[in-house]
Structure formats: structure tokens, C-alpha cells
């Protein structure tokens, strides 16, 4: 099982997780995740959020 979270700043998120002692891994696409064993049984994947498209008025 896993959960994916979109974040505004992946580098900042990675640093925050490391400072809090969580083990991190990286996916082939560059996303960062905390393995299931360190996250109570469900891997948590962090990926950059895609900004919403600007709609013309």
C-alpha cells in the first residue's frame, strides 16, 4: 500500500523529512518516498505539485 502527496517544493520536503530522521528513497522518476517499514506499513511518496493552469478571463 502507498499514498502519494503533491508538494510545492520537493527539495524542501526532502530536507524536512531527513532532519526528522526518516529514511528516504528515490523513484526512477525523481519522486521521494518514505518506505512502508518506516511509515507504519504504507509507503508515502512525495512528488512535485503541478501548478494549476492560468485560465484566461
Beta strands, then each sheet from edge to edge (+ up, - down):
strand 1: 2-7
strand 2: 25-26
strand 3: 32-34
strand 4: 43-48
sheet 1: 1+ 4+ 3- 2+
end
